Amino acid sequence: MNTVLVVDDEPDILELISYNLEKEGYSVTTVQTGEDALHSVRTNRPDVIILDLMLPGVDGVDVCRKIKRDPESRSIPVLMLTARTEDSDIVAGLEVGADDYITKPFSPKVLAARVRTALRRTTNDASSQQGNVSIHGITIDVSRHEVLLQGELVPLSATEFAILEFLARNPGWVFSRMRIIDAIRGKDYPVTERSVDVQILGLRKKLGDLGSVIETVRGVGYRMRSE
């Protein structure tokens, strides 16, 4: 049975999420503070974490940063739960390693689908046997799940890594936002095209000057510039 850790300071939200995920067959643990979340991750490693961005004390961004910096927990998918919809707030979570975000109010069915997708992606990542990719001075080490930029390690979320790898394996080809979603998560993933724009924004920022190799094709989508 897969385990889900839910972190939110609102008891009603915890109850709603627990009820719906337990109906789906998950084992759910709930905590209300960032400190308790970090303790739970260390003592009872979950398969997925649903993390509210706004928490008392240690906030969700700091919790996510600490989880993703720890080699023992960085591979755990973190779904960021937030009432905020501004790009800057969402990007703040994605930049410290959150794998996805869900805005309040949310559909319980969509939430359950996101959890299933996160688990499926983790399984696929573990079994991936594809070779490494090098382009424009960017080296993508699939087995280590690491990206090196001219020899320097670049910390990416799992979703950013998947988008970069997909585009880098197909340089010169233009892909729509939905095609990118299909390629990295599967056709049943309930997500808006705007989410891809947010991920690309964060990815370009982390790549610095080389962020420009991910080109926007207006009215179509994105592509990795050919060498």
N, C-alpha and C positions, 0 to 999 in steps of 0.2 A: 504494500500500500504506500503510495506516495504521500509525503508530508509537506504541508504548507504552513509557513510562519506568517501570520498577519499582524502588522504593527500599525496601530491607530489609537489615538487618544479618545475617540468617541465610542462609547460602549454600544450604541445602536448600530454603528457601522460594523463593529466587530461581530455582533450577533448576526447581522444580515449576511456578511461574507461567510462566516462559519456555517450557518444553516445551509446555504446554497452549495458550498463546496463539499460539505459532508454528505449532502444528497448525491453528489457526483462520485462519492466513494473515496474522498481524500481524508487523511487524518490532519486535523487543523489545530494549531497552537496559536493562542492570541496573547499579545502583550501590549501595553499602552505607552511605554516610554522607549527612547532610543537606547538607554542603558540596559534595560531588560532585553531588548532585541539583540544587542551584541552578546550578552550573556547566553541567551538561548541559542544563538548561532554556534557559539563555542562548545556548548554542552550537548546540544541535540541538533546536529547538522540537518537542516531541512532540505527538501528537494527544490523548493521554490519559496521566494520571499515576496510578500505584498507589503509595500512600505509606504506609509503616508509621508508626504513631503513636510507637512507642518506638524511638528511634535514639540512638546515642552522639553526643556533641557537640551539634550543633544538632538538636533533636528535631523530630518530624514536625509538631507544631503550629506551631512557628516557621517551618519550611520552607513550610508551606501559607500562613501569613500573608504571607510575603515574595512568594510566587508570586502571590497574589491582590491584593497591593497594587501590583504592577508592571503598568502598562497593556499592556505587551507580552505578558504571560503570563496575565493574570487570567481570560481566557476559556477557558483549558485546563481541562477537567474533571479534578477531583482526587477519586479514590476512596480513602478512608482505610481502611487495613488495620490492624486492632487485635485484640489478645487480650482487651482490656477490654470489659466489657458494661455497666458502670455508666453511667447516663444522663449524669452530670456529665462523664465522660471523653469520651463521644460528642459531647455538646453543645459541649465545648471545641473539638473539631475543626470542627464545623459552624459555630460562631460566627466562626471565622477564614476561612471560605469554602469548606471541603470540600463537595463536591457530594453525596457519599454515603459510606456506610461499609459495610465487610465485616468480619465477625468471624472470627477463627481459632478452630478449624479451619474451613475453607471448602470448598465443592464447586467443583472446577475448572470445571464446567459453569455454575454460578451466576456465578462470576467472569467467564467469557467473556460471559455474557448481560449482565452489568452494563456491561462495556466496550462491547458493541454498543449498548446503550441510551444510554450517555453520548455516543457518537458520533452516534447518530440525533438525540438532543436538540440537540446542538450544530448539526447541519445544519438542524433545524427552526427553531431560534432565529435562525439567520442569514437564513433566508428569510421570517421572520414579517413580515407587513405590517399587522398589526392596529394600530388606533389606541391612543392613550394612555388611561389610566383615572384618574379622580379621584374619591375618596370619603373622607369623614370626615377631610379634611385630608391624605390620603395621595395622592400623585401617582405613578403608575406610568408611566415613560417606556419603552415597549417597544423603540424603535429604539436607545436608548442603554443599555438593560438597567439602568436606574437607578430607585431609589425615593427620593422626596423626602417627608420628614415635616415638614409646615409649613415647607417651603423648605429643610430641612436634609437632606443626603444620608445615607441609611441603607445601610450595606454588608450585602448579603444574598448568600447562596450561590445558585447557579443553581436548586437545588431549592426553597429558600425563596421565591425570586422567582416561580417557576412556581406554587407553591401560592397565594401572595398574589394573583397576577394572576387565577388561576382563580376564587378566592372573590370577589374584587372585581368580576369581570365578571358574577357571579350573586348579588348581594346578596339576602338573605332566604331563599335556597334552602339546604336542608340536604343535605349530601353525606356518604355513608359514607366510611370510610377507603379502602376498595377503589375506590370511585368516584373519589376524588381521585387515587389511584395511576393508574387507567385514563386519567384526563384529562390528566395531566402526563407520563406515561411510556409509555403503551400497555399493552394488556391482557396482554402476555406478560412483563411485568416481574416477576421473582421476588423479592418483598419481603414482609416481614411488616407487619401493620397497626400494630404497635408503632413502626415507623419513622416513620409519619406523626405519631404523638404526639410523638416526639422533635423532628421538624422544626417542628411547631406550637409546641412549648415554646420553641425557639430564636427563632422568628419573633416570638412575643409579647414576649419579653424585649427584642428589638431595637426593637420598636415602642413600648416604654415604656408610658406611660399609655394610648395608643391600642391596646395589645395586646388590650384587652378587647372590641374590636369584632369579633374572631374568637371566636365563641361556641361552647362545647361543648354539644351537644344529647345529653344522657346516653342511652346505649344506641343512639344513631344515628350521630353523627359531628360535623361542624363546619359552621358557616355564617358568612358575613360579615353583620353586623347591617345592616339596611336603614337608610338615612338618613331 
